[in-house]
């Protein structure tokens, strides 16, 4: 995009994406049904390999099992060192989008094409320490951008407010059809901040599945986020 040029204003539709990693896996189908009935827009699936991030999480069989129990959009966030190798298996299992981390992509354009050829949406994610400029040259090639507002690997971390300017910088360069996700410490207090900065898709784990009533938590989070679009919440630290 030429210097100084700005995209058309983006839509303010808010999407709520419960992060399955924080659900009670003993009652996973039931918990998914609860958030689906409450109006959640998609499910966020955190895939960790114990190498790119210091933890292990969902594998292909779990994604396939989730797909059998819901028709919701499944958003697979591959926090792994070799996303190109495993993307086909996750798509076959039922994922509707594959998001890779820019930090592990030596040839991001080739990786984007490889994933898109699988027939799903493509996303790119960046860690808190990675500058927004790292993905500017591929923004036009992806369907969504995921900004991590905690260091990936574990749930329940505190939201990093220093990431807000990054969200703003990316939002200014996206078009109306692209999603801007935020993941990490998103709750009723931080949701207005990220929405005011330009995010439209809120990934929340503990704030939803750690709630006594996950369905009510979905409704409350959406209400908090939408309040930001009406009130013009400031994003200053």
Helices and strands as residue ranges (DSSP letters): E 15-19, G 20-22, G 25-27, H 28-37, E 42-48, H 60-69, E 73-79, H 83-93, E 97-101, G 102-104, H 108-116, E 121-126, G 132-141, E 144-148, G 161-163, H 164-171, E 179-183, H 191-197, E 201-204, H 206-209, H 214-231
